[in-house]
Amino acid sequence: MRVGIVILPEHRWWVAEPKWRTAEEYGFDHAWTYDHLGWRSLVDGPWFGAVPTLTAAAMVTSRIRLGLMVASPNFRHPVPFARELTTLDDVSDGRFTLGVGAGGLGGYDTEVLGSEPLTAGQRAGRFEEFVELLDKQLTTPLTTWRGKWYEAVQARSAPGCVQSPRLPFVVAANGPRTMRLAARFGNGWVTTGTDKRDDVEQWWAGVAEASARMDEAIAATDRRIGKLDRYLQADACPEFVLSSRGLYEDTLGRAGELGFTDVVAPWPRHDGVYAGAEAVLEEVAAEVLPKLVT
């Protein structure tokens, strides 16, 4: 089991920088930040860009993998975004992973740009094109593309990614259409489970259902890549998984039984969303992480 931590991009760098260093020192396998223009209950508070944050994090770490959890087409175009991703891959010396998802039905990321809401089918179609064009842009020296959602005219990609044939994609998916996309293009798949979040057991039942559907999607898809890693984004659990060492260990155990290779949880915050004690994180780092074999 590999484990990751999410560090929200809400602090000025003099506060955030020690967290990224500490995540590596604690022994986490990967560290992520959210890719939003503003996020939920924190939309009126401080919030920084994900790509510059990860670029800075790459400069103060040397081992830990870094990633976006998750980028979406809500405010990104594959051509300029591919340049940013290639830069992150280079600055981190091949330690960067792209988490990518379809984007929410609404919320600040779409409303701030004045965009009209899309149907679920439209979001899935846009996401398919977004991922396929990103894949092509990151693996092909010259890309021309004319689709329903995006265009690219002789888009260059030199010098290309440090990682070969491109940096890894971890595709967020819960529905059949996006799961097939994850099976086709993903080095990994990430889920938050389903909307059954009234209690912990309901949430775990949803996670199990999602995992079974992913099995079906893989079986029905001609994968171009090797083994598909499976990430559980535990931030959706009704009980904050870093509220105690015992709950964190239980989460890792149950995720492993369902076939997940990676579990990601948020860094505890002082209040509000993800409220918890950093003392629990310290205990997990001292007593749990050293026992994990990666």
C-alpha positions as CSV (number, residue, x, y, z in Angstrom):
1,M,0.0,0.0,0.0
2,R,1.2,3.5,-0.9
3,V,-0.1,6.5,0.9
4,G,-0.5,10.1,0.0
5,I,-1.4,13.4,1.6
6,V,-3.3,16.4,0.2
7,I,-2.1,19.9,1.1
8,L,-4.6,22.5,0.2
9,P,-3.1,25.6,-1.6
10,E,-4.5,28.0,1.0
11,H,-1.4,29.3,2.8
12,R,1.3,31.8,1.8
13,W,4.5,30.0,0.9
14,W,6.3,30.6,4.2
15,V,3.5,28.6,5.9
16,A,3.0,26.0,3.1
17,E,6.6,25.2,2.4
18,P,7.3,23.4,5.7
19,K,4.3,21.1,5.1
20,W,5.6,19.9,1.7
21,R,9.1,19.2,3.2
22,T,7.5,17.5,6.2
23,A,5.3,15.3,3.9
24,E,8.5,13.9,2.4
25,E,10.2,13.6,5.7
26,Y,7.3,11.7,7.2
27,G,7.6,9.1,4.4
28,F,4.5,9.7,2.4
29,D,4.8,8.3,-1.2
30,H,3.0,11.1,-2.8
31,A,1.7,14.6,-2.0
32,W,-1.1,16.4,-3.9
33,T,-2.9,19.7,-4.0
34,Y,-6.4,20.6,-5.3
35,D,-6.7,22.3,-8.7
36,H,-9.4,24.9,-8.4
37,L,-9.9,28.6,-8.8
38,G,-11.8,28.5,-5.5
39,W,-13.2,25.7,-3.5
40,R,-16.5,25.1,-1.7
41,S,-16.6,26.6,1.8
42,L,-13.1,28.1,1.4
43,V,-14.0,30.1,-1.7
44,D,-13.8,33.4,0.1
45,G,-10.5,32.7,1.8
46,P,-6.9,32.6,0.6
47,W,-6.3,30.3,-2.3
48,F,-3.3,29.9,-4.6
49,G,-2.7,28.3,-8.0
50,A,-2.0,24.6,-8.1
51,V,0.7,24.6,-10.8
52,P,2.9,27.3,-9.2
53,T,2.4,25.6,-5.8
54,L,3.6,22.2,-7.1
55,T,6.5,23.9,-8.9
56,A,7.6,25.4,-5.7
57,A,7.1,22.1,-3.9
58,A,9.3,20.3,-6.4
59,M,12.1,22.7,-5.6
60,V,12.1,21.9,-1.9
61,T,11.7,18.1,-2.1
62,S,13.6,15.4,-3.8
63,R,11.9,12.0,-3.4
64,I,8.1,12.3,-2.9
65,R,5.9,12.2,-6.0
66,L,3.8,15.4,-6.5
67,G,0.4,15.6,-8.2
68,L,-2.8,17.5,-9.0
69,M,-6.0,16.1,-7.4
70,V,-7.7,16.7,-9.8
71,A,-7.4,19.0,-12.9
72,S,-10.5,19.4,-15.0
73,P,-11.7,21.0,-18.3
74,N,-13.7,23.5,-16.3
75,F,-11.0,26.2,-16.8
76,R,-8.2,24.5,-18.7
77,H,-7.4,24.0,-22.4
78,P,-5.2,21.0,-23.2
79,V,-2.6,22.9,-25.3
80,P,-1.4,25.6,-22.8
81,F,-2.0,23.1,-20.0
82,A,0.3,20.6,-21.6
83,R,3.1,23.2,-21.5
84,E,2.6,23.6,-17.8
85,L,2.5,19.9,-17.2
86,T,5.7,19.4,-19.2
87,T,7.4,22.1,-17.1
88,L,6.3,20.5,-13.8
89,D,7.5,17.1,-15.0
90,D,10.9,18.7,-15.8
91,V,11.3,20.7,-12.6
92,S,10.4,17.7,-10.5
93,D,12.8,15.5,-12.5
94,G,10.0,13.1,-13.4
95,R,8.2,13.1,-10.0
96,F,4.9,14.5,-11.3
97,T,1.5,12.7,-11.6
98,L,-1.5,14.3,-13.2
99,G,-4.8,13.6,-11.6
100,V,-7.6,14.6,-14.0
101,G,-11.4,14.6,-13.7
102,A,-14.5,15.7,-15.6
103,G,-15.1,18.7,-13.3
104,G,-18.2,19.5,-11.2
105,L,-21.7,20.2,-12.5
106,G,-21.4,23.7,-11.1
107,G,-19.5,25.5,-8.4
108,Y,-17.1,28.4,-8.4
109,D,-14.8,27.0,-11.1
110,T,-17.5,27.3,-13.7
111,E,-19.6,30.1,-12.4
112,V,-16.7,32.6,-12.1
113,L,-16.1,32.2,-15.9
114,G,-19.8,32.7,-16.7
115,S,-20.0,29.3,-18.3
116,E,-23.4,27.6,-18.9
117,P,-23.9,24.4,-16.9
118,L,-23.3,21.2,-18.9
119,T,-25.3,18.1,-18.7
120,A,-23.7,14.9,-17.4
121,G,-23.3,13.6,-21.0
122,Q,-21.8,16.9,-22.2
123,R,-19.3,16.8,-19.3
124,A,-18.3,13.3,-20.1
125,G,-17.9,14.1,-23.8
126,R,-15.7,17.1,-23.1
127,F,-13.7,15.1,-20.6
128,E,-13.0,12.3,-23.1
129,E,-11.8,14.9,-25.6
130,F,-9.7,16.7,-23.0
131,V,-7.9,13.5,-21.9
132,E,-7.3,12.2,-25.4
133,L,-5.9,15.6,-26.6
134,L,-3.7,15.9,-23.6
135,D,-2.4,12.4,-24.2
136,K,-1.7,13.2,-27.9
137,Q,-0.1,16.6,-27.0
138,L,2.2,15.0,-24.5
139,T,3.4,12.1,-26.7
140,T,3.4,13.7,-30.2
141,P,5.8,16.4,-31.5
142,L,3.2,18.1,-33.6
143,T,-0.6,18.0,-32.9
144,T,-3.5,19.2,-35.0
145,W,-6.9,18.5,-33.6
146,R,-10.4,19.7,-34.4
147,G,-13.1,18.3,-32.1
148,K,-16.4,19.4,-30.6
149,W,-14.8,21.0,-27.6
150,Y,-11.2,21.9,-28.5
151,E,-9.0,22.8,-31.4
152,A,-5.2,22.6,-31.8
153,V,-3.3,23.8,-34.9
154,Q,0.2,22.4,-35.2
155,A,0.7,22.5,-31.4
156,R,4.3,21.8,-30.6
157,S,5.4,19.8,-27.6
158,A,9.2,19.9,-27.5
159,P,11.1,18.9,-25.4
160,G,8.5,16.4,-24.2
161,C,8.1,14.7,-20.8
162,V,11.0,13.5,-18.6
163,Q,8.8,10.4,-17.9
164,S,8.3,8.1,-20.9
165,P,6.1,7.9,-22.9
166,R,4.5,10.7,-20.9
167,L,3.8,11.7,-17.3
168,P,1.3,9.4,-15.7
169,F,-2.5,10.1,-15.7
170,V,-4.6,9.2,-12.7
171,V,-8.2,9.5,-14.0
172,A,-11.1,10.2,-11.6
173,A,-14.1,8.2,-12.6
174,N,-17.3,6.8,-11.1
175,G,-19.6,6.3,-14.2
176,P,-19.3,3.7,-16.9
177,R,-18.2,6.2,-19.6
178,T,-15.4,7.9,-17.6
179,M,-14.3,4.5,-16.2
180,R,-13.8,3.3,-19.7
181,L,-11.7,6.4,-20.3
182,A,-9.7,5.6,-17.2
183,A,-9.1,2.1,-18.4
184,R,-7.9,3.3,-21.8
185,F,-5.7,6.2,-20.8
186,G,-5.0,5.9,-17.1
187,N,-1.9,4.8,-15.4
188,G,-4.2,5.0,-12.4
189,W,-7.8,5.4,-11.4
190,V,-9.0,7.5,-8.5
191,T,-12.4,7.4,-6.8
192,T,-14.1,9.1,-3.9
193,G,-16.7,6.3,-3.8
194,T,-20.3,7.1,-4.6
195,D,-22.8,9.6,-3.1
196,K,-23.7,7.1,-0.3
197,R,-22.0,9.2,2.4
198,D,-24.5,9.3,5.2
199,D,-22.4,7.0,7.3
200,V,-19.1,5.2,7.1
201,E,-20.5,1.8,6.2
202,Q,-22.6,3.2,3.4
203,W,-19.6,5.0,2.0
204,W,-17.5,1.8,2.1
205,A,-20.3,0.0,0.3
206,G,-20.1,2.7,-2.4
207,V,-16.4,2.3,-2.7
208,A,-16.8,-1.4,-3.2
209,E,-19.4,-0.9,-5.9
210,A,-17.1,1.6,-7.7
211,S,-14.2,-0.9,-7.5
212,A,-16.4,-3.7,-9.0
213,R,-17.5,-1.4,-11.8
214,M,-13.9,-0.5,-12.6
215,D,-13.1,-4.2,-12.9
216,E,-15.8,-4.5,-15.5
217,A,-14.5,-1.4,-17.4
218,I,-11.0,-2.8,-17.5
219,A,-12.3,-6.2,-18.8
220,A,-14.2,-4.4,-21.6
221,T,-11.3,-2.1,-22.6
222,D,-8.3,-2.6,-24.8
223,R,-5.7,-1.1,-22.4
224,R,-2.7,0.5,-24.0
225,I,-0.8,0.8,-20.7
226,G,0.2,-1.9,-18.2
227,K,-1.2,-2.4,-14.7
228,L,-3.8,0.1,-13.5
229,D,-3.1,1.5,-10.0
230,R,-6.1,2.2,-7.9
231,Y,-6.3,5.3,-5.7
232,L,-8.9,5.9,-3.0
233,Q,-9.4,9.6,-2.3
234,A,-10.5,9.3,1.4
235,D,-11.5,12.9,1.8
236,A,-15.1,11.9,1.0
237,C,-15.4,9.5,4.0
238,P,-18.1,10.7,6.4
239,E,-15.6,10.5,9.2
240,F,-12.3,12.3,8.8
241,V,-9.8,9.4,8.4
242,L,-7.0,11.3,10.1
243,S,-9.1,11.9,13.2
244,S,-7.3,8.9,14.8
245,R,-4.5,6.5,14.1
246,G,-6.9,3.6,14.5
247,L,-9.3,4.9,11.8
248,Y,-6.4,5.7,9.5
249,E,-5.1,2.1,9.8
250,D,-8.6,0.7,9.3
251,T,-9.0,2.8,6.2
252,L,-5.7,1.4,4.7
253,G,-6.7,-2.1,5.6
254,R,-10.2,-2.0,4.1
255,A,-8.9,-0.2,1.0
256,G,-6.3,-2.9,0.5
257,E,-8.9,-5.6,0.8
258,L,-10.8,-4.0,-2.1
259,G,-7.8,-4.0,-4.3
260,F,-6.7,-0.3,-3.9
261,T,-3.0,0.3,-4.3
262,D,-3.0,3.9,-2.9
263,V,-4.9,5.9,-0.3
264,V,-4.9,9.7,-0.2
265,A,-6.1,11.7,2.8
266,P,-6.1,15.5,3.5
267,W,-3.7,17.2,5.8
268,P,-5.6,18.1,9.0
269,R,-6.8,21.7,9.2
270,H,-7.5,23.7,12.4
271,D,-11.2,24.1,11.8
272,G,-13.9,23.7,9.2
273,V,-13.4,21.2,6.4
274,Y,-10.9,18.4,7.3
275,A,-10.7,19.7,10.9
276,G,-8.3,17.5,12.9
277,A,-5.2,17.4,15.0
278,E,-1.7,17.5,13.5
279,A,-0.7,15.3,16.5
280,V,-2.6,12.4,14.8
281,L,-0.7,13.0,11.6
282,E,2.6,12.9,13.5
283,E,1.6,9.7,15.2
284,V,0.7,8.1,11.9
285,A,4.0,9.2,10.5
286,A,5.9,7.7,13.4
287,E,3.9,4.5,14.0
288,V,2.1,3.6,10.8
289,L,4.0,4.7,7.7
290,P,7.3,2.9,8.7
291,K,5.4,-0.4,8.7
292,L,4.1,0.0,5.1
293,V,5.9,-1.9,2.3
294,T,5.9,0.0,-1.0
